Amino acid sequence: MKAILSQALGQPSAERAAFLDRACGTDGALRLRVESMLQRADIVPEDFLETPPPEVSAPVHVEPEWRGRTLGDYQILRRIGLGGMGQVYLAERSRGPRSDRIAIKALRHDVDTPTLRLRFEQEGRLQARLRHEGVTRWLGQDAIDGAPCLLMEHVDGLAIDRHCRRFELGLRSRIELVAKLAGAVQHAHDHGIVHGDIKASNVLVAPSGMPKLLDFGIAQEVHGKPNPAQGPAASALLFTPECAAPEQLEGREPTLRTDVYALGLLLYRLLTPSGSQTRSTASGLPKPSWPSSGAELCLASEYAARYPPDLLSGLPPGERLASLLRGAIDAALQRALSCDPAARQDSPDSLSLELRRCIGRLPAWV
């Protein structure tokens, strides 16, 4: 895979598809892995290979600007997101009795393959099943210039980590957000869907304070029929490695407890110095040993005791926070972040119940 990837990066973008036809032949799983890495190279070109060829420079992909275009009753205002598979636009109803805004997610032209089209269509089909206040609503499907589009509820909010920092949320409020989010994940599980990519950027906090789970791009049916758009091969390298559970990194199929792991890791990052992406390195704090690197996660309280008082605004400083995390909260996180899925809480509801018990034991001032 790395050999083909290195050669593909040396090809002009317009000739990559033909090169992959020759290099991968009928091995669809191999081709998907290479295409997935090519997508990542376009978004984050540095250090995505262990030893990338020095002469290769991956171009940054720029999609056509659709500002001002219309889709049904909606006019596109601007692009608000660009990811490995899609681009997201903000659109406003241009005619009709109501004036409201939606998000339009379109498949990127440069990664428009039959397999990814199937996955994109599956995203809409799975999310259409869900009706929960903690899940962004699916509103329909359409197309622009042949590119399939998903119409979604627009959440006018911040990613959960930025929300916590912006509003200086305390310990109780941060745990409560993840407990609420667990309810949305449980709703997806009740409908036979594993999200598979729960991370801060995929959770927006609405003005009401409700965390909203979005981006079901690599979601899978738990007991669905075999589908070329799903399974370990199809989702290979599409998840975010630093937020992935050990079983995902090992190429095994995600389970319901994979999402439990992701919820635990999200909470850990909201309660410890590692949750501050911009300041933790500069502060001189040790880098955590993530389970994804093969080591067990250190206790949250051990890290909390060492951060400077202003690193995570809203939380108690240093040892005071550490003393609050020791015991029940540490234990809940350790279970959720076990490398053995069987040792984790058996469902998001179980994790949420455990977290709410922890909240009940906290003093009112936190």
C-alpha positions as CSV (number, residue, x, y, z in Angstrom):
1,M,0.0,0.0,0.0
2,K,2.8,2.4,0.9
3,A,4.6,1.7,-2.4
4,I,1.5,2.4,-4.5
5,L,0.7,5.5,-2.4
6,S,4.2,6.9,-2.9
7,Q,4.0,6.4,-6.7
8,A,0.4,7.8,-6.8
9,L,1.6,11.0,-5.1
10,G,4.1,11.4,-7.9
11,Q,1.3,11.3,-10.5
12,P,-0.5,14.5,-11.7
13,S,-3.9,14.6,-10.0
14,A,-5.8,14.0,-13.3
15,E,-3.8,10.8,-13.9
16,R,-4.1,9.2,-10.4
17,A,-7.3,7.3,-11.1
18,A,-5.9,5.6,-14.2
19,F,-2.7,4.8,-12.3
20,L,-4.7,3.2,-9.4
21,D,-6.6,1.2,-12.0
22,R,-3.4,-0.4,-13.1
23,A,-1.7,-0.6,-9.7
24,C,-4.6,-2.0,-7.6
25,G,-6.3,-4.1,-10.3
26,T,-9.3,-5.8,-8.8
27,D,-8.2,-5.4,-5.1
28,G,-10.9,-3.0,-4.0
29,A,-9.9,-2.9,-0.4
30,L,-6.3,-2.0,-1.3
31,R,-7.5,0.8,-3.6
32,L,-9.8,2.2,-0.9
33,R,-6.9,2.3,1.6
34,V,-4.7,4.1,-1.0
35,E,-7.5,6.6,-1.9
36,S,-8.1,7.3,1.8
37,M,-4.5,8.1,2.4
38,L,-4.4,10.3,-0.7
39,Q,-7.4,12.2,0.8
40,R,-5.4,12.7,4.0
41,A,-2.4,13.9,2.1
42,D,-4.5,16.6,0.5
43,I,-5.7,17.9,3.8
44,V,-2.7,17.3,6.1
45,P,0.3,16.7,3.8
46,E,3.1,16.7,6.4
47,D,4.2,13.4,8.1
48,F,1.3,11.2,6.9
49,L,3.8,8.6,5.8
50,E,6.7,7.4,7.9
51,T,9.2,8.1,5.1
52,P,7.5,10.2,2.4
53,P,9.6,10.8,-0.8
54,P,11.3,14.1,-0.4
55,E,10.6,15.1,-4.0
56,V,6.8,14.7,-3.6
57,S,4.7,17.7,-2.7
58,A,1.0,16.9,-2.2
59,P,-1.2,19.7,-3.6
60,V,-3.9,21.3,-1.4
61,H,-7.2,20.6,-3.1
62,V,-9.6,23.5,-3.6
63,E,-13.2,22.8,-4.5
64,P,-15.2,25.0,-6.9
65,E,-16.9,27.9,-5.1
66,W,-20.7,27.4,-5.0
67,R,-21.5,30.7,-3.3
68,G,-24.7,32.1,-4.7
69,R,-25.9,28.8,-6.3
70,T,-29.3,27.5,-5.4
71,L,-30.5,24.0,-4.4
72,G,-34.2,23.7,-4.3
73,D,-35.5,26.5,-2.1
74,Y,-32.1,27.2,-0.7
75,Q,-29.4,29.6,-1.8
76,I,-25.8,28.8,-0.8
77,L,-24.2,31.5,1.3
78,R,-20.7,30.2,1.9
79,R,-18.5,27.2,2.6
80,I,-18.2,26.4,6.3
81,G,-16.2,23.2,6.3
82,L,-13.9,21.0,4.2
83,G,-13.0,17.4,5.1
84,G,-11.5,14.2,3.7
85,M,-14.7,13.2,1.9
86,G,-16.9,16.2,1.7
87,Q,-17.3,20.0,1.9
88,V,-20.0,21.7,3.9
89,Y,-21.9,24.8,2.9
90,L,-24.3,27.1,4.8
91,A,-27.5,27.8,2.8
92,E,-30.6,29.9,3.5
93,R,-34.1,29.4,2.2
94,S,-34.5,31.8,-0.7
95,R,-38.2,31.4,-1.2
96,G,-41.3,30.2,0.6
97,P,-43.0,31.4,3.8
98,R,-40.2,30.7,6.2
99,S,-36.6,31.9,6.4
100,D,-34.3,29.3,7.8
101,R,-30.8,28.0,7.3
102,I,-29.4,24.5,6.7
103,A,-26.1,22.8,6.1
104,I,-25.4,21.1,2.8
105,K,-22.7,18.4,2.7
106,A,-21.5,17.6,-0.8
107,L,-19.0,14.8,-1.8
108,R,-15.8,16.3,-3.0
109,H,-15.1,15.9,-6.8
110,D,-11.5,14.8,-6.3
111,V,-12.6,11.8,-4.2
112,D,-15.7,10.9,-6.1
113,T,-15.4,7.2,-6.5
114,P,-18.2,4.5,-6.7
115,T,-17.2,3.2,-3.3
116,L,-17.2,6.6,-1.6
117,R,-20.5,7.4,-3.3
118,L,-22.0,4.3,-1.7
119,R,-20.6,5.4,1.7
120,F,-21.9,8.9,1.2
121,E,-25.4,7.6,0.4
122,Q,-25.3,5.3,3.3
123,E,-24.5,8.2,5.6
124,G,-27.8,9.9,4.6
125,R,-29.7,6.6,4.8
126,L,-28.5,5.9,8.4
127,Q,-28.9,9.4,9.7
128,A,-32.4,9.5,8.3
129,R,-33.4,6.9,10.9
130,L,-32.4,9.1,13.8
131,R,-34.7,11.5,15.6
132,H,-33.0,12.8,18.8
133,E,-32.3,16.3,20.1
134,G,-28.7,15.4,20.4
135,V,-28.3,14.3,16.7
136,T,-28.2,16.7,13.8
137,R,-31.4,16.2,11.8
138,W,-31.3,14.8,8.3
139,L,-33.5,16.8,5.9
140,G,-33.0,15.1,2.5
141,Q,-30.7,14.5,-0.4
142,D,-30.0,16.3,-3.7
143,A,-27.1,17.0,-6.1
144,I,-25.1,19.9,-7.4
145,D,-23.1,19.6,-10.6
146,G,-23.5,15.8,-10.3
147,A,-22.1,15.8,-6.7
148,P,-24.4,14.1,-4.2
149,C,-25.5,16.3,-1.4
150,L,-27.0,15.7,2.1
151,L,-29.2,18.4,3.5
152,M,-28.8,18.7,7.3
153,E,-29.8,20.8,10.2
154,H,-27.4,23.7,10.7
155,V,-26.2,23.9,14.2
156,D,-25.1,27.5,15.1
157,G,-22.6,26.5,17.8
158,L,-19.0,25.7,18.7
159,A,-17.2,22.4,18.8
160,I,-17.5,21.0,22.3
161,D,-13.9,21.7,23.3
162,R,-14.0,25.3,22.1
163,H,-17.4,25.7,23.8
164,C,-15.9,24.6,27.1
165,R,-13.0,27.0,26.8
166,R,-15.0,29.9,25.5
167,F,-17.6,29.8,28.3
168,E,-15.1,28.6,31.0
169,L,-17.2,25.6,31.9
170,G,-16.6,24.0,35.2
171,L,-16.1,20.3,36.0
172,R,-19.7,19.5,36.5
173,S,-20.8,21.1,33.3
174,R,-18.2,19.4,31.2
175,I,-19.1,16.0,32.5
176,E,-22.8,16.8,32.0
177,L,-22.2,17.6,28.3
178,V,-20.6,14.2,27.7
179,A,-23.4,12.5,29.7
180,K,-26.0,14.2,27.4
181,L,-24.0,13.3,24.3
182,A,-24.0,9.6,25.5
183,G,-27.8,9.7,25.2
184,A,-27.6,10.7,21.6
185,V,-25.1,7.9,20.9
186,Q,-27.3,5.5,22.7
187,H,-30.2,6.5,20.4
188,A,-28.0,5.7,17.4
189,H,-27.1,2.3,18.9
190,D,-30.8,1.6,19.6
191,H,-31.3,2.0,15.8
192,G,-28.4,-0.3,15.0
193,I,-25.8,2.3,14.1
194,V,-22.2,2.7,15.4
195,H,-20.9,6.2,14.8
196,G,-17.2,5.3,14.7
197,D,-15.7,8.8,14.7
198,I,-16.9,10.6,17.9
199,K,-14.5,13.5,18.5
200,A,-14.6,17.2,19.5
201,S,-15.0,18.5,16.0
202,N,-18.0,16.2,15.4
203,V,-19.9,17.5,18.4
204,L,-21.3,21.0,18.3
205,V,-22.9,22.6,21.3
206,A,-26.1,24.5,20.3
207,P,-27.1,27.8,21.9
208,S,-29.5,25.8,24.1
209,G,-26.5,24.0,25.6
210,M,-27.4,20.7,23.9
211,P,-24.4,18.9,22.4
212,K,-25.2,17.8,18.8
213,L,-23.6,14.7,17.2
214,L,-22.9,15.1,13.5
215,D,-20.9,13.6,10.6
216,F,-22.0,9.9,10.2
217,G,-19.6,9.6,7.3
218,I,-18.1,6.3,8.5
219,A,-21.0,5.1,10.6
220,Q,-21.9,1.4,10.2
221,E,-24.9,-0.8,10.8
222,V,-24.3,-3.2,13.6
223,H,-26.1,-6.1,12.1
224,G,-26.7,-4.9,8.6
225,K,-26.3,-6.9,5.4
226,P,-22.8,-7.0,3.7
227,N,-22.3,-3.7,2.0
228,P,-19.2,-2.5,0.0
229,A,-19.5,0.8,1.6
230,Q,-19.1,-0.6,5.1
231,G,-16.8,-3.0,7.0
232,P,-13.2,-2.7,8.2
233,A,-11.7,-2.5,4.6
234,A,-14.1,0.2,3.6
235,S,-13.6,2.4,6.7
236,A,-9.8,1.8,6.7
237,L,-8.0,5.1,7.5
238,L,-11.1,7.2,7.2
239,F,-11.4,7.5,11.0
240,T,-9.3,9.9,12.9
241,P,-6.3,7.9,14.3
242,E,-5.7,9.9,17.4
243,C,-9.4,9.5,18.4
244,A,-9.8,5.9,17.3
245,A,-10.2,2.9,19.6
246,P,-7.5,0.2,19.6
247,E,-9.7,-2.2,17.7
248,Q,-10.1,0.3,14.9
249,L,-6.4,0.8,14.7
250,E,-5.9,-2.9,14.5
251,G,-8.3,-3.1,11.5
252,R,-11.1,-4.9,13.4
253,E,-14.7,-4.0,12.9
254,P,-16.0,-1.4,15.3
255,T,-18.7,-2.4,17.8
256,L,-21.1,-0.6,20.1
257,R,-18.3,-0.4,22.7
258,T,-16.1,1.4,20.2
259,D,-18.3,4.5,20.7
260,V,-18.1,4.1,24.5
261,Y,-14.3,4.3,24.2
262,A,-14.6,7.5,22.1
263,L,-16.9,9.1,24.6
264,G,-14.4,8.4,27.4
265,L,-11.6,9.8,25.4
266,L,-13.5,12.9,24.6
267,L,-14.3,13.5,28.3
268,Y,-10.7,12.8,29.3
269,R,-9.5,15.5,26.9
270,L,-12.1,18.0,28.3
271,L,-10.8,17.4,31.8
272,T,-7.0,17.3,31.4
273,P,-4.2,19.5,29.9
274,S,-4.3,17.3,26.7
275,G,-7.7,18.9,26.1
276,S,-5.9,22.2,25.3
277,Q,-4.4,21.7,21.8
278,T,-2.7,25.0,21.6
279,R,-1.0,25.3,25.0
280,S,-0.2,21.8,26.4
281,T,3.1,21.4,24.5
282,A,4.3,25.0,25.3
283,S,3.5,24.4,29.0
284,G,6.1,21.6,29.2
285,L,3.6,19.0,30.4
286,P,4.3,15.4,29.5
287,K,2.5,14.0,26.5
288,P,-0.2,11.5,27.6
289,S,0.3,7.8,26.7
290,W,-2.8,7.2,24.6
291,P,-4.2,3.7,24.5
292,S,-4.0,4.0,20.7
293,S,-0.2,4.0,21.0
294,G,-0.4,0.7,22.8
295,A,-0.1,1.9,26.3
296,E,-2.7,2.3,29.0
297,L,-4.0,5.8,29.6
298,C,-2.7,7.5,32.7
299,L,-5.2,8.6,35.3
300,A,-6.9,12.0,34.6
301,S,-6.1,13.1,38.1
302,E,-2.3,12.6,37.6
303,Y,-2.3,15.1,34.7
304,A,-4.8,17.5,36.3
305,A,-2.4,18.0,39.2
306,R,0.4,19.3,37.0
307,Y,-1.2,21.9,34.7
308,P,-0.8,25.6,35.2
309,P,-3.9,27.2,36.8
310,D,-4.9,29.1,33.6
311,L,-4.5,26.2,31.2
312,L,-8.2,25.1,31.3
313,S,-10.3,28.1,32.3
314,G,-13.3,27.2,34.4
315,L,-11.8,24.2,36.1
316,P,-10.4,24.2,39.6
317,P,-6.6,24.6,39.6
318,G,-4.1,21.8,39.9
319,E,-4.3,19.6,43.0
320,R,-7.9,20.7,43.7
321,L,-9.1,19.3,40.4
322,A,-6.9,16.2,40.8
323,S,-8.6,15.5,44.1
324,L,-12.0,15.8,42.5
325,L,-11.1,13.4,39.7
326,R,-9.5,10.7,41.9
327,G,-11.9,7.9,42.7
328,A,-15.2,7.6,40.8
329,I,-14.4,9.8,37.8
330,D,-10.9,8.2,37.2
331,A,-12.5,4.8,37.5
332,A,-15.2,5.6,35.0
333,L,-12.7,6.9,32.5
334,Q,-10.4,3.9,33.0
335,R,-13.2,1.5,32.2
336,A,-14.3,3.4,29.2
337,L,-10.8,3.6,27.9
338,S,-9.8,0.0,28.4
339,C,-8.0,-1.6,25.4
340,D,-10.3,-4.6,25.9
341,P,-13.8,-3.7,24.7
342,A,-15.3,-6.3,27.0
343,A,-14.0,-4.4,30.0
344,R,-15.7,-1.1,29.1
345,Q,-19.1,0.0,30.1
346,D,-21.6,-2.1,28.0
347,S,-23.4,0.9,26.5
348,P,-23.4,4.7,26.3
349,D,-26.4,4.7,28.7
350,S,-24.3,2.8,31.3
351,L,-21.5,5.3,30.9
352,S,-23.9,8.2,31.2
353,L,-25.4,6.7,34.4
354,E,-22.0,6.3,35.9
355,L,-21.0,9.9,35.0
356,R,-24.3,11.2,36.5
357,R,-23.5,9.4,39.7
358,C,-20.1,11.1,39.7
359,I,-21.8,14.5,39.2
360,G,-24.0,13.8,42.2
361,R,-21.0,13.3,44.4
362,L,-19.3,16.6,43.4
363,P,-19.6,19.7,45.5
364,A,-22.0,22.4,44.2
365,W,-19.2,24.9,43.6
366,V,-17.6,22.9,40.7
